[in-house]
Amino acid sequence: MIETDVLVLGAGPAGEAGAMNASKQGRSVIVVDQRAQVGGNCTHKGTIPSKALREAVKQMIDFNTNPMFRAISEPCWLPYPHVMETANRVVNAQVRMRSKFYARNRVQVVHGEASFVDPHTVAVSSEQGVDHYRAETILIATGSRPYQPPELDFSDPRIYDSDSILEMQNTPRHLIIYGAGVIGCEYASIFNGLGLKVDLINTRDRLLSFLDDEITDALSYYFRDSGVVIRHQEEMASLQSQDHEVVLELKSGKKIKADALLWCNGRTGNTDRLNLAAAGLSADGRGQIRVDGQYRTAVSHIYAAGDVVGWPSLASASYDQGRNAANDFLSRPFNFVDDVPTGIYTIPEISSVGKTERELTEDKVPYEVGQAMFKDIARAQITNESVGMLKLLFHRETLEILGVHCFGDQASEIVHIGQAIMKQSGTANSLAFFANTTFNYPTMAEAYRVAAINGLNRVS
């Protein structure tokens, strides 16, 4: 039996943050992860490889659409495996960096599959055998994986999920993406940018309905203008895989033929092999563990954080959840992770924080809108990234910033300026701040001044 103060299950953002925090406070920490390398799904299957892939595709789009390059080459599209090489280099760099974090903080990493024996003991199975670890505090941060409906055969070489698509060794001409959530929309952008014909199947009536309507309308228009076929309010009836194609039949009666299908409809928490019952815990139908306001499970010394607890299932939030879960069991200042900015890495990007127009209307809040169109921003004209807008929602009377919504290049960076002001109290959180602040010129940040003046003109 190996004893430690803190045992962390999972080496993704939540597990890493919790482990590092506990170690820096003098606790002995052991991290268990089933992968042979640290980083979790975020580094190996999710955020890092997909965003690195997106950036490589965006560079190819820039080359193909910028007239300056026509003097040296006509537009060209690289094979998908070749583009994936860029993503793999980033993954390797992340693993090296994170391995140094664990070594520097003297956190032991054990590679194997964990399962509870009792509320304080976990058995870890590996090629070397089974070892048992006992800890006073346990943090479950095992992440999530793509949901795979039992009627689909994911061993079929033409059927992929958002994990296996990263290992695809060919470049299909036509791809069906089933599921138009965040992951589905991001991959629709990526594969459309690679020159593929893309059918995006949405089971709902609009894309990304949790976002501001005007922003999702802009994304829908951009997709359609780029050649992506969006099919709303459709559900799968059956899928047949043949020698040279897949045939998706929808409940509406439509049949779509393509070279491959990418399933992006839901995720499942990685809890099914943890033997939670032995610890006195259980997971819901989506494999998620319920926690309280301090990220404690029903068993007081067992915490959970990251994708395994559900919303918001973002790497950024998972890191903060893991760190704050550790803050709680370390009796340090605790902060529940809320008001998380949304970053969606479509091409162009989408990012938002705060309330949407729909929410403010339903709550009967007297608000107004300030807008800056990127086509009018000098920096966007210089970089040839003029698609998009910055939208500020503010209270008509107090001028308090209530929501920031951005669609366009660098949206996930731009939104943090507005987020910082929204976090201020009193008059410091005011549209007037942006109107009266001098921004570097030309910059994308200048859009805040333009949007603020636009908004003030509406209420003056």
N, C-alpha and C positions, 0 to 999 in steps of 0.2 A: 504493500500500500504506500503510495506516494502522497504526502500531505503538502498543502499550500494554503496560503491565505485566501487567494482569489483564483477561481478557475473560470476561464472564458472559453465558450464554445463558439468558434467561428473567428476567422482572421480578416473579415471585411472591415469596412469603415467603422461600424458600431463596436465590433470586438476589439479592433486595434485601439480606438480612442479610449474605451474603458480600461483596457490592459495598461496602456501608457500612463493614464491618469493614476491608476492604483499603484503602479510601480514607482512613479515619481513621489508618491506619498509614503514610500517605505514598505509597501506590502510585497510579499512574495507572490508572483503571478505566473501561472502556466496557461498557455493558449493551445487549444486543440482545434485542428482544422483537417478536414479530410483530403485536401489537396496537398500535393508535394511541395507547393510554393505558397507563400503568403499572399495576401491581397484580396482573397475572397472572390465572389462572383463579380463584384464591382470592377476589379482589375482584370479578371480573366475572361469574363463572358458578357459583361454589361457596359457600364459607363465608359471605361477607358477604351476598349477596342472599338466600340461603336462610334464614339466621338472622334477617335483617331482616324477611323475609316471615313467618317463624314468629312473631316478636314482634308483628307487626301482627295476625295471626290470633288470637294469645293475648289481645290486648286486646279483640278482638271477642267472643271466648268469655266473657271476664270481664263484658263489658257484657250479654251475652245470659243469663248465669246468675246475675248478682247481683240479688237482689230490690229493692235500693235504686233501680235504674234503671227499674223498672216504672212508677214515677210519671210518667216523662217519655216512655217509649216501650215498645212491645212488642219482643220479640226480633226481630232482623233480620240478614240475611246480605248482605254487600256483594259486588259482582261481583269476580271474580279480578283482572282488569286494574286495577281501582281499588285493590285492596289492594297490588298490585305497585308502585304509584307510591311507596309508602313505602320499599320496598327500593331503588328506583332513586335516591331522594334520598340514602340512605346510601352507595351506590356512588359517586355523584358527590363526596360529601364525602371519602371515602377516597382517591379519585384526586387531588383537590386537595392533601390532606395529604401523600400520598406523593410527588407531584411536587415539593413543597417540600423533602422530604428529599434527593432527588437533586440539586436545584439548590444547596442549602446545602452539601452535601458535594462539590460539583463533580464529580459523576459524570455522564458523558455518556450519554444514552440514544439508541439508534439503533433506529428502527422498521423492521422488515423480516423476511424469512425467512432463517434462517441455515442453512448447510450447510458441512461441512468440505471443505477443499481438500487439506490435509495435517495432520499432528498439531499444528502451530502456527498454521495459517492457516484462517480462516473467511470464506466469501463470504456477503454479505448482499444479498438481492434486494429492491428496493422499487420504487415507481412512478418513482423518479428514476434507476433503473438498478441496476448491481451494483458494490458496493465490497468491497474485501478488507481484512481486519483480521488482524494478526499479534500474538500475545501469548506471553509466556514461560509463563504459567499460564492455564488455561481451566477455568471452572466450568460444568458442564451442569446447569441447573435449569429445564428446560422443562416440568415438570409432567406432568399426565395429562388424559385426556378420557374421556367415557363410551365403553365398548365397544359397538360397533354390529354385531350379527350380520348377515352379508351377506344372509340371507333376508328381512330386514325392510326396508321402504321408509320411511326416516325423512324423506323429503320429503312423505309423506302427511300431510295436515293433522290426522289423528286419531292419529298415532303420534309420541310424544315420547321424548326422553331427558332426563337431569337438567340438561342445558344448555338445550335448546330449550324446555323447559316454562316457563322464565322469560320466554319471549316469547309465550306463549299468549294470544290475544286474545279468548277467550270463556270461559264458565264451564260446564263439562260438569256434568250431573246425576249421572253414574255414571262412575267412573274405575277402571280396572284398573291396579294397580302390580305389575309383574313383577320380583321380586327383593326380598327382605326383609332385606337388610343394613342398614347404618347409614343410607345415603341413602334406601332404600325405606321404612324405618320412620319417618324424619323427615318424608318427604312424605306418608305415610299419616296422620300426626298433623295436618299442615297442611291437607290437603284434607278430612279428616273434620271438622276445626274450622270449615272454610268451609261445612259443611252438605252435602257431597257424599256419595253412597254410594260406599264404597271396598271393593274386593276386593284383598287383599294376597296375592300368590302367592309362597310360600316353597319353594325347591327343597330345603330341609333339613327336619329333623324338629322344630326349635324355633327361635325367634327369637334372633338374636345369641348364638350358642352360646359365644362366647369370654367372655361375661360370667358373673357369678355366677348360678346357676340360680334362686335366689329372686327376684332382680331381674328376670330375663327373664319369670318366671312372673307377676310383678306387672304388667309391661308388657302381656303377652298378655291378662291379665284386664281391664286398663283399656281396651285396644283393643276387646275384644269387648263390654264394657259400654257403650262409646261407639258401637257399631254397625259397627265395622270387621270385615269377614269375612276371617278368616285361613285360608288353605288350605295346609297343610304337605305336604312331600314330593310336590310337583307339578312337572311339566316341560312346556314348550310343545311341542305337536305341530305346530300351524299357527296362523296368524293371518290372517283375512280382514278387509279394510277395505271397507265398503260406504258408500252415500250418507249414511246416518244413524246408523251404528253400526260398531263393530268386534266381531268374534267370535273369541274366543280358545278354541282347542280344546287340551285338555291330554292328555297321554299316558294318563292314567287314564280317558279317555273323556268327561270333563266338558266342557261348552261354556258359556262365560260371555260374555254380550253386555253392551256398555257403550258410552258415548259416545266414549271415548278410552282409549288405553293409554300408560302411562308406563313405559319400560324402565329399570330400575335394577339391572342384573345385570352388574357388573364394570366395570373401568376399564382403559385402555391408556396406557402411557407415550408421551409426544409425542417419539418418536425416529425415526419412519419417514422423515422428510424431512431428517434431519441429515447423511445420507451418512456414517454412522459408520465405514464400512469405510475411507474415506480417512484416518481418524485412527488406524486400527488397532484399532478397537473394534467391538463387536457388541451387540445387544440380545436378550433372550430372547423367548419367544412372546408375552409380555404387554407388550413394548416397554420393558422395564426394563433398566437397566444395572447390572451387578454392581460393587460397590465393596468395599474392604477396611475395616479398623477405623478408618482415618483418612479415609474417604470418597474414597480414590484409586481410579481405574479401573485397568484393565490397563496403561494408558499413564501413567507416573508423574506427569507434569505436568498431567494432565487429571483433574479431580475431578467428582463428581456428588452431588447432594443433593436432597431433597424427594421428591415423588411419583414421580419418574423412577427412584428406586432401590427403590421398593416400601415395605415396612413402615416406619413405621406409617401413612403417608399421611395425616397430620394437619397442618394449617397450623402449629400450635404447634411440633410436632417439626421440620417443614421449616425454620422460622426458625432453630432451634437447630442443625440440621444444616448449614445454609449458613454460619452464623457460625463453627462449629467447623471446617468444611472450610477456611475462610479462616485460622483460627488455625493449622492445620497447615502450610499453605504459607507463612504469615508467621512460622513458628517461635515461636508464642506458646502458652501453656498450652492443651492440648487436652482436650476432654471428649466421649467418645462418648455420643450421645443414647440413653438407656435409661430404663427405669422411667417411661415416659410415661403420664400420666393419660389416661383415656378420657373424652371428653365427647360425649354423644349428645343432640342437641337435639330429641328428641321432646317431646310435651306429655303429661305432665310430662317433665322432663329425667332423664337417667341419667348418672352419672359414677362412675368407680372408679379405684383405683390399688392395686397390690399383688396378692396371691394371692387366688384364689377358694376357696370351700369344697371344690370338686371337686379342685382342684390340691393343697390341703393334705391332703386325705384320701388321694389317690394317693401323696403323698410321705410318708405316715404321720407327719405332724407333729401333736403333741398340742395342738390349738387349742380355743378356746371362742369364743362369739359374744356380743356385746353389742349390743342393739338399742334404737332410739328410734323410736317411731311418730309421724309428723308430726301425727296427729290429737290427740296428747296434748301437743303443743308450743304454748305460748300464742301465739307470733308467727304460726304457721301458722293458728291459729284466727282471729286478728285479720285476716289477709290473705285468709281464705277459701281457703287452699291446703293443705288438710289431707290430701290424698292423698300417700302416700309414706312413706319410712322411711330412717333412717341405720343402717348395719350395720358394726360393727367386728369384725374377726377378729384374735385375739390368742393368743399362746403361753400355755398354762395355767400354766407354771412361772415364766417370766421376765416375763410380761405385755407382751412386745414386740408392737407393732402389726404385723400381717402383711398386712392388707388393709383397705381402706376402700371401701364400696360404698353408693351413695346413689341413691334413686329419688324424685323429687319436685321441687317448685319450687326453683329456684336450686341444684340438685344440682351443676352444673358450677362453682359458686363455693364451695359448702360443702366439697367434697372436698379443696380445697387446704389447709385447716386440718390435716386428717389427714395429707396428703402431707408437710407441713412437719415434723411430729413424726416421721414414719417416716424422714426423712432424717437425724435426729439419731442419735448413736452411744450405745451403752451404755444406762444406765438412763434417759437423757433420752428415749429412745423407749419409752414405757411407758404402759399404760392408766391408770396412777395419775395421770399428768399431767392428764388430762382430768377425772378424779374430784376432784382437789384444786385445780383452777383455777376461779376465779370468772369466769363469763361474764356479759356484759350481759344484762339481762332486761327485756322479752322480745326474744329474737333467735332466728334459726334455728341459730346456732352453739351455743346451749344444748343442742341435740340431742347434742352430743359428751359433755357431762356426764351426761345421762340415759343414753346408751348405755354409758358407762364404768361407772356405778354398776350398771346392769343386768348387765353382764358380770362385775364383781367379785362380785356376789351369787351368781353361778353357780359360782365357784371358792372362795368363803370357807367 
